[in-house]
Amino acid sequence: QVQLVESGGGLVQTGDSLRLSCAASGRTFSRYTMGWFRQAPGKDREFVAAIGWGTYYADSVKGRFTISRDNITNSVYLQMNSLKPEDTAVYYCAAAPGFLNSGSSYYASRYDYWGQGTQVTVSS
């Protein structure tokens, strides 16, 4: 099985940057699509970014966030720049078997493993 642990969240101001990390266990990390989702207070969980065959981003974060992975350390990262109050949410790391494309990586139901989440709060 795959276990995921997120870190790097915190309280920042509008325009600041944060780098989220997700440490994954298991020997099959390189054969999984890795994704980031977030859930704001009172809202549904939404797709943020994924790295599978390529890298994919929600329109709301495109140009500001960058997803990357390191197969040696079994880690995935989310670099978040120019943060806005609407980015405030609990951010979850997720893993899906195989290599998803832009369409399939959007759906949370495609991911089998999830971390516990890390809180990101952006003040205005």
TIMI-2910 file (N, C-alpha, C, CB; in pm, 1 decimal, decimal comma, always signed):
<rs>
+----------+----------+----------+----------+----------+----------+----------+----------+----------+----------+----------+----------+------+
!      n_x !      n_y !      n_z !     ca_x !     ca_y !     ca_z !      c_x !      c_y !      c_z !     cb_x !     cb_y !     cb_z ! resn !
+----------+----------+----------+----------+----------+----------+----------+----------+----------+----------+----------+----------+------+
!    +82,2 !   -117,3 !     +0,0 !     +0,0 !     +0,0 !     +0,0 !    +87,6 !   +125,1 !     +0,0 !    -94,0 !     -1,0 !   +119,8 !  Gln !
!    +25,9 !   +237,2 !    -34,9 !    +94,6 !   +364,8 !    -40,7 !    +45,5 !   +452,5 !    +73,2 !    +72,7 !   +433,7 !   -177,2 !  Val !
!   +138,3 !   +510,4 !   +146,7 !   +105,7 !   +604,3 !   +252,5 !   +162,9 !   +741,5 !   +216,8 !   +160,3 !   +555,0 !   +389,3 !  Gln !
!    +82,5 !   +845,4 !   +237,7 !   +119,5 !   +980,2 !   +200,2 !   +112,4 !  +1072,8 !   +321,1 !    +29,2 !  +1031,2 !    +88,1 !  Leu !
!   +212,5 !  +1158,9 !   +335,5 !   +217,4 !  +1254,7 !   +444,8 !   +252,3 !  +1391,8 !   +388,6 !   +320,0 !  +1211,3 !   +552,8 !  Val !
!   +161,4 !  +1489,0 !   +406,1 !   +183,9 !  +1625,0 !   +358,0 !   +249,7 !  +1710,4 !   +465,2 !    +52,4 !  +1688,4 !   +313,7 !  Glu !
!   +320,9 !  +1813,4 !   +420,4 !   +380,3 !  +1910,7 !   +510,7 !   +403,6 !  +2040,5 !   +434,3 !   +512,9 !  +1857,1 !   +571,5 !  Ser !
!   +433,1 !  +2147,5 !   +506,7 !   +467,7 !  +2273,9 !   +444,5 !   +361,0 !  +2380,8 !   +449,4 !   +502,8 !  +2250,2 !   +306,4 !  Gly !
!   +243,2 !  +2348,5 !   +499,7 !   +138,1 !  +2448,0 !   +509,9 !   +167,6 !  +2549,8 !   +617,8 !     +5,9 !  +2381,5 !   +536,8 !  Gly !
!    +87,9 !  +2655,7 !   +619,5 !   +107,0 !  +2759,0 !   +719,2 !    +20,2 !  +2879,7 !   +693,6 !   +250,3 !  +2800,1 !   +724,2 !  Gly !
!    +43,8 !  +2984,3 !   +771,0 !    -28,9 !  +3110,5 !   +760,2 !    +59,6 !  +3213,3 !   +691,0 !    -73,5 !  +3161,6 !   +900,2 !  Leu !
!    +12,4 !  +3265,5 !   +578,5 !    +87,3 !  +3364,2 !   +501,4 !     -5,0 !  +3477,6 !   +460,4 !   +152,3 !  +3299,7 !   +377,3 !  Val !
!    +53,6 !  +3581,0 !   +401,1 !    -22,0 !  +3695,1 !   +352,8 !    -37,4 !  +3689,7 !   +201,5 !    +45,5 !  +3825,1 !   +394,5 !  Gln !
!   -133,7 !  +3763,2 !   +151,0 !   -156,4 !  +3771,5 !     +7,9 !    -27,0 !  +3807,6 !    -64,8 !   -265,8 !  +3874,1 !    -22,9 !  Thr !
!     +5,0 !  +3732,0 !   -169,8 !   +124,9 !  +3755,1 !   -247,2 !   +244,5 !  +3672,3 !   -205,2 !   +160,0 !  +3896,1 !   -240,0 !  Gly !
!   +236,2 !  +3607,8 !    -90,0 !   +346,2 !  +3525,1 !    -41,1 !   +352,2 !  +3391,5 !   -114,2 !   +332,1 !  +3501,7 !   +109,1 !  Asp !
!   +454,9 !  +3313,8 !    -82,7 !   +474,8 !  +3182,5 !   -143,2 !   +486,1 !  +3074,5 !    -37,3 !   +599,1 !  +3182,7 !   -231,0 !  Ser !
!   +448,0 !  +2953,8 !    -73,8 !   +463,3 !  +2835,9 !     +9,9 !   +501,0 !  +2717,9 !    -78,4 !   +333,4 !  +2806,5 !    +89,9 !  Leu !
!   +572,7 !  +2623,4 !    -21,0 !   +608,0 !  +2500,9 !    -90,7 !   +557,6 !  +2382,5 !     -8,3 !   +762,4 !  +2491,7 !   -114,4 !  Arg !
!   +459,5 !  +2311,6 !    -62,0 !   +405,3 !  +2194,1 !     +3,4 !   +483,0 !  +2070,3 !    -39,6 !   +255,8 !  +2178,3 !    -28,4 !  Leu !
!   +500,5 !  +1978,2 !    +53,6 !   +569,2 !  +1853,4 !    +25,5 !   +479,1 !  +1736,4 !    +60,5 !   +701,6 !  +1845,0 !   +102,9 !  Ser !
!   +496,3 !  +1627,3 !    -12,0 !   +423,3 !  +1504,5 !    +14,4 !   +522,3 !  +1389,5 !     +6,8 !   +305,1 !  +1485,0 !    -86,4 !  Cys !
!   +542,0 !  +1322,3 !   +118,3 !   +631,5 !  +1207,3 !   +124,2 !   +550,6 !  +1079,9 !   +107,3 !   +710,5 !  +1205,0 !   +257,3 !  Ala !
!   +590,3 !   +996,1 !    +12,3 !   +518,2 !   +873,7 !    -18,4 !   +602,2 !   +751,6 !    +15,2 !   +477,8 !   +871,1 !   -165,2 !  Ala !
!   +536,7 !   +650,1 !    +67,7 !   +601,9 !   +523,4 !    +95,0 !   +575,3 !   +425,6 !    -18,6 !   +554,0 !   +465,5 !   +228,7 !  Ser !
!   +649,9 !   +315,4 !    -21,2 !   +628,1 !   +213,9 !   -122,1 !   +728,7 !   +219,6 !   -235,7 !   +490,8 !   +226,7 !   -176,7 !  Gly !
!   +740,2 !   +108,4 !   -307,0 !   +835,8 !    +97,4 !   -416,8 !   +778,1 !   +134,8 !   -552,4 !   +888,6 !    -41,5 !   -423,0 !  Arg !
!   +646,6 !   +158,8 !   -559,8 !   +580,5 !   +185,3 !   -686,8 !   +546,7 !   +331,9 !   -707,7 !   +456,1 !   +104,2 !   -696,4 !  Thr !
!   +611,2 !   +420,4 !   -634,2 !   +581,8 !   +562,7 !   -643,3 !   +592,1 !   +615,1 !   -785,7 !   +674,9 !   +640,0 !   -553,9 !  Phe !
!   +694,8 !   +574,9 !   -858,4 !   +717,7 !   +625,9 !   -992,7 !   +611,2 !   +581,5 !  -1092,1 !   +852,6 !   +582,4 !  -1040,9 !  Ser !
!   +531,0 !   +480,9 !  -1058,4 !   +427,1 !   +430,4 !  -1146,9 !   +288,4 !   +483,3 !  -1109,6 !   +426,7 !   +279,0 !  -1144,5 !  Arg !
!   +281,8 !   +583,5 !  -1024,7 !   +157,1 !   +646,0 !   -982,4 !   +149,3 !   +788,8 !  -1032,6 !   +144,0 !   +642,8 !   -830,2 !  Tyr !
!    +27,5 !   +829,2 !  -1067,9 !     -0,8 !   +970,3 !  -1088,1 !    -19,9 !  +1035,1 !   -951,3 !   -126,7 !   +990,6 !  -1178,5 !  Thr !
!    +44,1 !  +1148,3 !   -931,2 !    +32,8 !  +1219,0 !   -804,7 !    -47,2 !  +1346,8 !   -825,6 !   +172,4 !  +1250,4 !   -746,1 !  Met !
!   -138,0 !  +1373,2 !   -732,8 !   -222,0 !  +1490,5 !   -745,1 !   -232,8 !  +1569,1 !   -615,9 !   -357,8 !  +1450,5 !   -790,9 !  Gly !
!   -270,4 !  +1694,9 !   -631,9 !   -301,6 !  +1780,8 !   -517,8 !   -446,0 !  +1827,8 !   -530,9 !   -203,5 !  +1902,6 !   -509,8 !  Trp !
!   -520,7 !  +1814,4 !   -422,3 !   -656,6 !  +1864,2 !   -412,2 !   -665,9 !  +1955,5 !   -291,4 !   -758,4 !  +1748,1 !   -402,1 !  Phe !
!   -770,0 !  +2036,1 !   -286,6 !   -789,3 !  +2122,9 !   -171,0 !   -937,5 !  +2135,4 !   -138,6 !   -728,1 !  +2261,6 !   -196,5 !  Arg !
!   -965,2 !  +2164,9 !    -12,0 !  -1102,0 !  +2184,1 !    +32,3 !  -1107,0 !  +2304,7 !   +124,5 !  -1156,2 !  +2057,6 !   +103,1 !  Gln !
!  -1179,9 !  +2407,3 !    +81,7 !  -1197,1 !  +2528,5 !   +159,8 !  -1319,0 !  +2514,3 !   +249,7 !  -1210,9 !  +2651,6 !    +68,0 !  Ala !
!  -1326,7 !  +2593,9 !   +356,5 !  -1442,2 !  +2587,0 !   +446,5 !  -1573,4 !  +2609,0 !   +372,4 !  -1428,3 !  +2689,9 !   +557,6 !  Pro !
!  -1667,8 !  +2517,6 !   +390,6 !  -1798,0 !  +2529,1 !   +328,9 !  -1802,7 !  +2496,7 !   +181,0 !  -1847,9 !  +2663,6 !   +348,9 !  Gly !
!  -1693,3 !  +2446,7 !   +123,7 !  -1689,5 !  +2416,1 !    -18,1 !  -1650,3 !  +2270,8 !    -42,4 !  -1592,7 !  +2509,0 !    -89,2 !  Lys !
!  -1677,6 !  +2223,2 !   -163,9 !  -1640,5 !  +2088,0 !   -202,8 !  -1491,1 !  +2078,6 !   -229,7 !  -1719,2 !  +2044,4 !   -326,1 !  Asp !
!  -1440,1 !  +1957,4 !   -222,4 !  -1300,9 !  +1933,2 !   -256,7 !  -1280,5 !  +1958,4 !   -406,0 !  -1259,0 !  +1788,7 !   -218,8 !  Arg !
!  -1172,5 !  +2026,3 !   -441,8 !  -1147,9 !  +2059,0 !   -580,6 !  -1006,4 !  +2022,0 !   -622,6 !  -1172,4 !  +2206,0 !   -604,4 !  Glu !
!   -993,5 !  +1992,4 !   -749,8 !   -864,7 !  +1959,1 !   -808,9 !   -775,5 !  +2081,6 !   -815,9 !   -883,2 !  +1899,5 !   -947,9 !  Phe !
!   -646,7 !  +2063,1 !   -787,7 !   -550,2 !  +2171,7 !   -794,5 !   -446,6 !  +2145,2 !   -903,5 !   -481,4 !  +2190,4 !   -659,0 !  Val !
!   -377,9 !  +2031,9 !   -894,7 !   -272,6 !  +1999,3 !   -989,9 !   -243,3 !  +1850,1 !   -985,6 !   -145,1 !  +2080,3 !   -960,4 !  Ala !
!   -184,5 !  +1798,3 !  -1093,1 !   -145,9 !  +1658,1 !  -1098,5 !    -26,6 !  +1641,6 !  -1189,8 !   -262,5 !  +1570,7 !  -1146,1 !  Ala !
!    +48,5 !  +1535,0 !  -1166,1 !   +159,7 !  +1500,7 !  -1254,5 !   +147,3 !  +1352,7 !  -1287,9 !   +299,3 !  +1533,2 !  -1188,2 !  Ile !
!   +120,3 !  +1324,3 !  -1414,9 !   +104,8 !  +1188,2 !  -1464,6 !   +185,6 !  +1173,6 !  -1591,5 !    -44,2 !  +1153,8 !  -1489,5 !  Gly !
!   +115,6 !  +1161,1 !  -1707,3 !   +186,7 !  +1168,0 !  -1835,2 !   +250,4 !  +1305,3 !  -1852,6 !    +91,0 !  +1138,1 !  -1952,7 !  Trp !
!   +183,2 !  +1406,1 !  -1806,3 !   +232,5 !  +1541,9 !  -1807,4 !   +194,0 !  +1610,1 !  -1678,0 !   +178,6 !  +1619,1 !  -1928,2 !  Gly !
!   +198,7 !  +1741,7 !  -1676,9 !   +154,6 !  +1817,8 !  -1561,0 !    +26,7 !  +1891,3 !  -1596,2 !   +264,0 !  +1916,7 !  -1514,0 !  Thr !
!    -67,0 !  +1893,6 !  -1501,1 !   -199,2 !  +1950,2 !  -1526,6 !   -239,1 !  +2039,1 !  -1409,6 !   -304,6 !  +1838,2 !  -1548,9 !  Tyr !
!   -308,8 !  +2148,5 !  -1440,1 !   -344,2 !  +2246,3 !  -1338,5 !   -487,5 !  +2294,0 !  -1354,8 !   -249,3 !  +2364,4 !  -1343,8 !  Tyr !
!   -550,2 !  +2324,0 !  -1242,2 !   -678,1 !  +2391,7 !  -1245,4 !   -657,8 !  +2533,5 !  -1297,5 !   -743,8 !  +2392,8 !  -1105,3 !  Ala !
!   -758,3 !  +2586,1 !  -1367,2 !   -746,5 !  +2720,5 !  -1422,9 !   -719,4 !  +2825,2 !  -1314,7 !   -873,3 !  +2756,6 !  -1498,9 !  Asp !
!   -772,4 !  +2803,0 !  -1195,8 !   -758,8 !  +2899,4 !  -1088,4 !   -616,3 !  +2913,5 !  -1035,7 !   -848,9 !  +2861,5 !   -977,0 !  Ser !
!   -530,2 !  +2814,6 !  -1061,8 !   -393,4 !  +2819,0 !  -1011,3 !   -289,6 !  +2819,7 !  -1122,2 !   -368,9 !  +2702,2 !   -920,5 !  Val !
!   -331,3 !  +2804,2 !  -1246,3 !   -238,4 !  +2797,7 !  -1358,6 !   -155,7 !  +2926,0 !  -1366,1 !   -314,5 !  +2774,8 !  -1490,8 !  Lys !
!    -25,5 !  +2909,3 !  -1379,7 !    +64,5 !  +3022,8 !  -1384,0 !   +116,7 !  +3065,1 !  -1248,5 !     -3,3 !  +3136,8 !  -1447,2 !  Gly !
!    +54,8 !  +3016,6 !  -1141,6 !    +98,3 !  +3050,7 !  -1005,9 !   +156,3 !  +2929,9 !   -931,5 !    -18,6 !  +3108,3 !   -926,9 !  Arg !
!    +99,9 !  +2812,0 !   -955,3 !   +142,5 !  +2690,6 !   -886,5 !   +221,3 !  +2600,9 !   -981,7 !    +20,8 !  +2614,9 !   -829,5 !  Phe !
!   +316,3 !  +2526,4 !   -926,4 !   +395,0 !  +2431,2 !  -1003,7 !   +406,6 !  +2299,8 !   -927,5 !   +534,7 !  +2488,4 !  -1034,9 !  Thr !
!   +370,0 !  +2189,2 !   -992,5 !   +382,2 !  +2057,7 !   -931,5 !   +507,7 !  +1989,8 !   -985,9 !   +255,5 !  +1971,3 !   -958,7 !  Ile !
!   +577,2 !  +1916,8 !   -900,3 !   +695,9 !  +1844,2 !   -940,9 !   +709,2 !  +1719,3 !   -855,2 !   +822,0 !  +1932,8 !   -929,6 !  Ser !
!   +794,1 !  +1626,5 !   -898,7 !   +814,8 !  +1503,7 !   -822,8 !   +960,7 !  +1463,7 !   -827,8 !   +726,4 !  +1390,5 !   -876,7 !  Arg !
!  +1001,8 !  +1391,2 !   -724,7 !  +1136,6 !  +1338,6 !   -714,0 !  +1123,3 !  +1189,3 !   -687,1 !  +1219,3 !  +1411,3 !   -601,2 !  Asp !
!  +1152,2 !  +1107,3 !   -787,4 !  +1134,9 !   +963,0 !   -774,1 !  +1242,4 !   +897,0 !   -688,4 !  +1133,9 !   +899,7 !   -910,0 !  Asn !
!  +1351,4 !   +968,1 !   -663,6 !  +1456,8 !   +914,0 !   -578,9 !  +1415,1 !   +919,2 !   -432,3 !  +1588,0 !   +991,2 !   -600,0 !  Ile !
!  +1356,5 !  +1030,8 !   -391,4 !  +1312,8 !  +1048,0 !   -253,0 !  +1165,8 !  +1014,8 !   -232,7 !  +1338,6 !  +1189,2 !   -208,7 !  Thr !
!  +1095,5 !   +972,9 !   -338,9 !   +952,8 !   +940,6 !   -330,8 !   +872,2 !  +1058,9 !   -276,8 !   +931,0 !   +817,4 !   -241,8 !  Asn !
!   +894,1 !  +1174,8 !   -336,2 !   +828,1 !  +1296,2 !   -289,6 !   +764,1 !  +1370,8 !   -405,5 !   +927,4 !  +1386,7 !   -217,0 !  Ser !
!   +656,1 !  +1440,7 !   -375,8 !   +591,5 !  +1528,9 !   -471,7 !   +575,4 !  +1664,6 !   -405,1 !   +453,4 !  +1471,5 !   -519,2 !  Val !
!   +587,1 !  +1770,8 !   -484,5 !   +586,6 !  +1905,9 !   -430,1 !   +484,9 !  +1992,8 !   -502,2 !   +725,7 !  +1968,1 !   -440,0 !  Tyr !
!   +439,7 !  +2094,9 !   -433,3 !   +354,1 !  +2196,6 !   -492,7 !   +408,4 !  +2332,5 !   -452,9 !   +205,5 !  +2179,9 !   -448,0 !  Leu !
!   +472,3 !  +2400,0 !   -548,3 !   +521,6 !  +2535,1 !   -525,8 !   +408,6 !  +2632,6 !   -553,5 !   +645,4 !  +2566,0 !   -615,0 !  Gln !
!   +371,0 !  +2711,5 !   -454,7 !   +258,9 !  +2803,7 !   -465,5 !   +310,5 !  +2946,2 !   -453,1 !   +151,9 !  +2774,1 !   -357,4 !  Met !
!   +293,6 !  +3023,8 !   -559,0 !   +335,5 !  +3163,0 !   -561,8 !   +214,6 !  +3254,1 !   -576,5 !   +435,1 !  +3187,4 !   -675,7 !  Asn !
!   +233,8 !  +3380,6 !   -543,3 !   +128,1 !  +3481,3 !   -555,9 !     -1,9 !  +3434,4 !   -491,8 !   +104,2 !  +3514,8 !   -702,8 !  Ser !
!     +8,0 !  +3388,3 !   -370,2 !   -108,0 !  +3331,9 !   -301,5 !   -216,5 !  +3435,8 !   -277,6 !    -65,8 !  +3270,8 !   -169,5 !  Leu !
!   -340,4 !  +3390,4 !   -285,0 !   -457,9 !  +3473,3 !   -266,7 !   -542,6 !  +3417,8 !   -152,7 !   -539,8 !  +3481,4 !   -396,7 !  Lys !
!   -627,8 !  +3500,7 !    -92,5 !   -715,5 !  +3450,3 !    +13,5 !   -800,5 !  +3331,9 !    -30,6 !   -805,5 !  +3560,8 !    +62,1 !  Pro !
!   -841,2 !  +3327,3 !   -156,9 !   -921,6 !  +3216,8 !   -206,4 !   -843,9 !  +3086,1 !   -217,4 !   -978,7 !  +3252,2 !   -339,8 !  Glu !
!   -712,7 !  +3090,4 !   -198,2 !   -632,1 !  +2968,8 !   -192,9 !   -638,4 !  +2902,5 !    -55,4 !   -487,6 !  +3000,3 !   -228,6 !  Asp !
!   -697,1 !  +2968,7 !    +41,9 !   -708,3 !  +2913,9 !   +176,3 !   -788,0 !  +2784,3 !   +174,0 !   -773,9 !  +3015,4 !   +270,9 !  Thr !
!   -728,0 !  +2676,9 !   +224,3 !   -791,8 !  +2545,9 !   +222,7 !   -700,5 !  +2445,0 !   +289,7 !   -825,4 !  +2502,0 !    +78,3 !  Ala !
!   -754,7 !  +2326,9 !   +313,2 !   -672,6 !  +2212,3 !   +349,2 !   -629,3 !  +2146,5 !   +219,1 !   -750,2 !  +2111,4 !   +442,6 !  Val !
!   -500,5 !  +2128,1 !   +202,4 !   -445,8 !  +2069,9 !    +80,5 !   -410,9 !  +1924,0 !   +102,6 !   -322,3 !  +2147,6 !    +34,0 !  Tyr !
!   -458,3 !  +1838,9 !    +11,7 !   -438,9 !  +1694,9 !    +21,7 !   -354,0 !  +1642,8 !    -92,9 !   -573,0 !  +1623,5 !    +23,9 !  Tyr !
!   -261,5 !  +1556,9 !    -60,4 !   -183,8 !  +1483,6 !   -158,5 !   -254,2 !  +1351,4 !   -187,4 !    -38,5 !  +1460,1 !   -108,6 !  Cys !
!   -256,1 !  +1309,2 !   -313,6 !   -324,1 !  +1186,4 !   -352,2 !   -243,9 !  +1111,5 !   -457,6 !   -464,8 !  +1217,0 !   -404,2 !  Ala !
!   -263,7 !   +979,2 !   -462,3 !   -193,0 !   +893,7 !   -557,2 !   -290,9 !   +804,0 !   -631,0 !    -87,1 !   +809,1 !   -485,5 !  Ala !
!   -274,3 !   +792,7 !   -762,9 !   -357,1 !   +707,4 !   -847,4 !   -268,6 !   +611,0 !   -925,3 !   -443,1 !   +792,3 !   -943,7 !  Ala !
!   -302,9 !   +482,3 !   -929,9 !   -223,0 !   +387,2 !  -1007,3 !   -219,0 !   +423,3 !  -1154,7 !   -277,7 !   +246,8 !   -990,6 !  Pro !
!   -103,2 !   +408,4 !  -1214,8 !    -89,6 !   +435,3 !  -1356,3 !    -62,9 !   +581,7 !  -1384,2 !   -212,6 !   +391,2 !  -1429,1 !  Gly !
!    -73,2 !   +615,2 !  -1512,7 !    -42,9 !   +750,8 !  -1557,4 !   -167,4 !   +813,0 !  -1618,2 !    +73,3 !   +751,1 !  -1659,3 !  Phe !
!   -226,5 !   +907,1 !  -1546,6 !   -348,8 !   +972,0 !  -1589,6 !   -319,1 !  +1089,6 !  -1681,2 !   -429,0 !  +1018,0 !  -1469,4 !  Leu !
!   -417,6 !  +1123,6 !  -1764,8 !   -405,2 !  +1239,9 !  -1851,3 !   -478,7 !  +1358,0 !  -1789,5 !   -459,8 !  +1209,5 !  -1992,2 !  Asn !
!   -488,4 !  +1467,2 !  -1862,6 !   -548,6 !  +1588,5 !  -1808,8 !   -694,0 !  +1568,8 !  -1767,8 !   -539,4 !  +1699,2 !  -1910,1 !  Ser !
!   -768,7 !  +1490,5 !  -1844,1 !   -908,9 !  +1469,1 !  -1814,8 !   -931,7 !  +1380,8 !  -1693,7 !   -976,2 !  +1409,5 !  -1932,9 !  Gly !
!   -866,3 !  +1267,6 !  -1687,7 !   -889,1 !  +1172,7 !  -1579,7 !   -826,2 !  +1216,2 !  -1448,2 !   -835,9 !  +1038,1 !  -1618,5 !  Ser !
!   -718,7 !  +1292,4 !  -1452,6 !   -652,1 !  +1336,3 !  -1330,6 !   -736,3 !  +1435,5 !  -1251,1 !   -518,4 !  +1398,2 !  -1364,3 !  Ser !
!   -838,0 !  +1491,3 !  -1310,6 !   -924,5 !  +1590,5 !  -1248,3 !  -1014,0 !  +1529,6 !  -1141,1 !  -1009,3 !  +1658,3 !  -1353,4 !  Tyr !
!  -1049,2 !  +1402,1 !  -1155,1 !  -1149,1 !  +1339,8 !  -1069,0 !  -1086,2 !  +1275,9 !   -945,3 !  -1226,9 !  +1235,2 !  -1147,1 !  Tyr !
!  -1134,7 !  +1317,9 !   -829,3 !  -1083,2 !  +1264,7 !   -704,0 !  -1106,5 !  +1115,0 !   -691,7 !  -1146,9 !  +1336,1 !   -587,4 !  Ala !
!  -1212,6 !  +1063,8 !   -755,2 !  -1244,9 !   +922,4 !   -746,5 !  -1141,1 !   +832,5 !   -812,5 !  -1378,4 !   +897,8 !   -808,3 !  Ser !
!  -1054,6 !   +887,4 !   -894,3 !   -950,5 !   +809,0 !   -960,5 !   -831,6 !   +781,8 !   -868,0 !   -902,8 !   +881,1 !  -1086,0 !  Arg !
!   -824,9 !   +850,3 !   -757,1 !   -711,5 !   +837,2 !   -665,9 !   -744,0 !   +741,2 !   -552,3 !   -671,8 !   +973,9 !   -609,7 !  Tyr !
!   -655,6 !   +645,5 !   -529,2 !   -678,6 !   +541,3 !   -430,0 !   -622,5 !   +574,7 !   -292,2 !   -618,8 !   +413,2 !   -477,8 !  Asp !
!   -521,9 !   +659,2 !   -286,4 !   -453,8 !   +688,6 !   -161,4 !   -450,4 !   +838,0 !   -136,1 !   -312,4 !   +632,1 !   -162,7 !  Tyr !
!   -470,4 !   +874,7 !     -8,9 !   -478,4 !  +1014,1 !    +31,0 !   -401,5 !  +1039,8 !   +158,9 !   -622,4 !  +1055,7 !    +48,2 !  Trp !
!   -340,2 !  +1157,8 !   +167,9 !   -277,8 !  +1200,5 !   +291,1 !   -379,8 !  +1263,3 !   +384,0 !   -165,4 !  +1297,9 !   +262,6 !  Gly !
!   -334,0 !  +1306,0 !   +500,3 !   -422,2 !  +1364,5 !   +600,6 !   -448,2 !  +1512,6 !   +578,1 !   -364,0 !  +1344,5 !   +736,9 !  Gln !
!   -370,2 !  +1576,7 !   +493,6 !   -391,0 !  +1716,4 !   +461,0 !   -302,2 !  +1810,6 !   +539,9 !   -532,9 !  +1752,2 !   +483,6 !  Gly !
!   -276,1 !  +1927,1 !   +482,4 !   -201,7 !  +2032,3 !   +549,3 !   -273,2 !  +2165,1 !   +525,2 !    -54,2 !  +2037,7 !   +499,0 !  Thr !
!   -287,5 !  +2244,9 !   +629,5 !   -364,6 !  +2368,1 !   +622,8 !   -282,9 !  +2481,3 !   +561,6 !   -413,2 !  +2407,7 !   +761,5 !  Gln !
!   -342,3 !  +2549,2 !   +464,6 !   -285,4 !  +2669,9 !   +406,5 !   -384,6 !  +2783,1 !   +428,7 !   -253,4 !  +2650,9 !   +254,1 !  Val !
!   -340,4 !  +2888,3 !   +495,6 !   -425,2 !  +3003,3 !   +522,2 !   -358,3 !  +3128,4 !   +467,9 !   -453,7 !  +3017,4 !   +673,2 !  Thr !
!   -430,2 !  +3201,3 !   +382,7 !   -378,1 !  +3323,0 !   +321,0 !   -463,5 !  +3439,7 !   +367,4 !   -377,2 !  +3312,3 !   +164,8 !  Val !
!   -403,9 !  +3531,3 !   +441,2 !   -475,9 !  +3646,7 !   +492,4 !   -471,6 !  +3761,0 !   +391,9 !   -417,4 !  +3691,4 !   +626,7 !  Ser !
!   -574,5 !  +3845,2 !   +393,5 !   -583,5 !  +3957,6 !   +302,8 !   -538,2 !  +4086,0 !   +368,6 !   -724,1 !  +3972,5 !   +252,2 !  Ser !
+----------+----------+----------+----------+----------+----------+----------+----------+----------+----------+----------+----------+------+
</rs>
